[in-house]
Amino acid sequence: MSFSGFLDGFSGGGARLLPHISYGNHLSPSAAGAIAPPQPGDLVPPLAKSMFSSPGLSLGLQMNVENNGAVARGSESIEVSAIRRSREEEPESRSGSDNAEGFSGDDHDAADRPPRKKRYHRHTPQQIQELESVFKECPHPDEKQRLELSRRLSLDPRQIKFWFQNRRTQMKTQLERHENSLLRHENDKLRSENMSIREAMRNPICGNCGGPAVLGEVCLEEQHLRIENARLKDELDRVCALAGKFLGRPIPSVSASHPLPDSALELGVGSNAGFSLAANAGFEISVPGASLAPVTRPPSANAVNVTGLEHRPMYLELALSAMDELVKMAQAREPLWVRSSECGREVLNRDEYDRTFSSCVGPKREGFVLEASREVGMVIINSLALVETLMDSERWADMFPCMIARTSTTEIISSGVGGTRSGALQLMQAELQLLSPLVPARRVSFLRFCKQQAEGVWAVVDVSIDGAIRDSSAATVSGSPSCRRLPSGCLVQDMPNGYSKVTWVEHAEYDESQIHHTYRPLVRCGLAFGAHRWVTSLQRQCEFLTILMSSSPDHSPISSSGRKSMLKLAQRMTDNFCGGVCASSAQKWSQLNVGNIDEDVRIMTRKSVDDPGEPPGIVLSAATSVWLPETAPRRLFDFLRDERLRSEWDILSNGGPMQEMAHIAKGQDHSNCVSLLRVSAMNANESSMLILQETSIDPAGALVVYAPVDIPAMHVVMNGGDSAYVALLPSGFAILPDSGAGRTDGEGGSLLTVAFQILVNSLPTAKLTVESVDTVNNLISCTVQKIRAALSC
């Protein structure tokens, strides 16, 4: 029996009760009407007594009936008690305050004591501002962070916890409302178009004469409208599928929930091979392919999801804007790109660029210099293979070994749809380098977005998120905010015979004050980090991979497995050399500041303990760059790589020529190779020394890297054994063209970088001495002087 049903019988007494207070089952109308309302002074009916004895009854009703026996006054007490109880059952405040106090102690004392008002807590504007600031950096604070906020803001930890829960819910609700608004807008647009088309079909008009069309005749414009409408319906279904993937929950298709009855509009339309952003929306996406499910790809080992769901729409909008800008810049001609009279290459017309494009990465930083370049070249690789290489961080680094010191995929936002890479979007970090201690490495965090433009035509764009998405925790790469990558990348088009036409665009802004004045012209004209260097390096590496996979026999006596093992060892040697020159974060170098060392010479040190590929002990690295104004890069390269002229600058030659024992070609140019040199012994009691050397050259620069190797270890490598346990410390040279006049035709001067890595002590507990620093400094100075003298510089 219900408490409210019992009170309904006292209709004459004017009893009232809030409708949500109910205990047990309600009385039937007949049962309620059978109870006669008592008069003043009457005894309480047995039914009422039994009801009063129930523990669920209100205290106010029980007190009034026992004291006065008046139901009317008891009903008034019931109302007060019910209202009091309803107030006690109200939820907590939005801030998570837990200040409400209920009854306690004896029931009679609780009824006599006046009720206390529930205290509400409102956050101050300063507290809200602080909470909002923390939320932008970390939407999910842990317990330690909540306790720290509680102490700093004088709030209860539960209030901090509830505030962040409510804020996340509010953010998600706003995103869902935005998505629903876009879908409703698209649905209304489709309905309007359908109504117009159906009206036109009822009253067909000839497009030529304007009169009534012959029955069965369909004008060309109407046919286009039908096709466009069907395409829009297809895009809307894909929008729902992709939006559901980004929101983490399925979104029903608008066209499926509201089907259009006119089946005549269902025309045969090919899939839309595009991934575009509508002009009036920031999150309207059309995804190509017959299948709506994203292709399943195993994520990279270093791929970590670090951003929240609320950042993904901003990432998509930024990537699509950058893609649009890249394609336009790759296809544009004058007046956007003009031919420079100084260097003969295309340079960007900055005024025309500012008129044509609106910056998608924010305003230009004060004091930064803009750099832009474009290069077109033929590469022996098809578009699909090149796209797969660029979208994999490890393969990308292997394709440009001397340009990329370190790279990782921070987050895979989308791996592509329809079984292709079209629509793939990922957040990446990279460390780009120029082989000179006078030019700091560029550390950037950027989005990489891939889109298929047409059959056999792909585009891959990079754009920095630093500045474009300021509230993202991944927006800044620690250590170097001195460079920002504007929309850059490549447009790849398939050509006959397995080739591709690559149009590369590089656009960046950087802090020039950190670059030595000798290299500033080289960086400004795009020969350091520009499109010319990317394309030439890609051409050389693809040529090497083609030769490596070729089945044509090599005249070298080394077996196929031995060649691969030797090439792998040479690659590790070159990577270590580049890391030592540029002080890559992949290697733990510590720079030394020594007073008697020239400021253009960088001395660094590190301890090698557990790495099987290096000798244990203290490793010292010394590197410097010099300008040779009258020596062409090709002439300098041929002099340094020639084993017959080695004695003119190399102290390891023992004063005599070296002999080439093995040669592995890495390109059509005979100079691009890995070779094994033998040094003659100084006397009969000593054995010959072996030197592993790699040389490479292209129009953007040249490289000569070498390292002494152990003879028994090299026998194992040449027989196909594991090269990871061969210890070596590389030294060598990096050659770049002198860009003072912007010439890259092999004439003019050269910028030469000389670097040595030596083991100064093999004991793990040894310490670096001043004598060791002086020794390596004298070695590098003596080598530069010998090269100048030999070339009459």
Secondary structure as UniProt FT lines:
FT   HELIX           3..8
FT   HELIX           11..13
FT   TURN            19..20
FT   HELIX           29..33
FT   TURN            40..41
FT   HELIX           46..52
FT   TURN            55..56
FT   HELIX           59..68
FT   HELIX           71..88
FT   TURN            94..95
FT   HELIX           107..112
FT   HELIX           125..137
FT   HELIX           143..153
FT   HELIX           157..202
FT   TURN            207..209
FT   TURN            215..216
FT   HELIX           220..247
FT   HELIX           254..257
FT   HELIX           263..265
FT   TURN            279..280
FT   TURN            301..302
FT   HELIX           309..311
FT   HELIX           312..331
FT   TURN            334..336
FT   STRAND          337..339
FT   TURN            341..343
FT   STRAND          346..348
FT   HELIX           350..356
FT   TURN            366..367
FT   STRAND          369..379
FT   HELIX           383..390
FT   HELIX           393..399
FT   TURN            401..403
FT   STRAND          404..415
FT   TURN            418..419
FT   TURN            422..423
FT   STRAND          424..432
FT   TURN            437..438
FT   STRAND          442..454
FT   TURN            455..456
FT   STRAND          457..464
FT   TURN            466..468
FT   TURN            470..471
FT   TURN            473..474
FT   TURN            478..479
FT   STRAND          483..485
FT   STRAND          488..494
FT   HELIX           496..498
FT   STRAND          500..510
FT   HELIX           512..514
FT   TURN            517..519
FT   HELIX           520..524
FT   TURN            525..529
FT   HELIX           531..549
FT   HELIX           560..582
FT   TURN            585..586
FT   STRAND          590..592
FT   TURN            595..596
FT   TURN            599..600
FT   STRAND          601..608
FT   TURN            612..613
FT   STRAND          617..628
FT   TURN            629..630
FT   HELIX           633..641
FT   HELIX           643..648
FT   HELIX           651..653
FT   TURN            654..655
FT   STRAND          659..665
FT   TURN            670..671
FT   STRAND          673..679
FT   TURN            684..685
FT   STRAND          689..698
FT   TURN            699..700
FT   STRAND          701..709
FT   HELIX           711..718
FT   TURN            719..720
FT   TURN            724..725
FT   STRAND          731..737
FT   TURN            739..742
FT   STRAND          750..761
FT   TURN            764..765
FT   HELIX           770..791
//
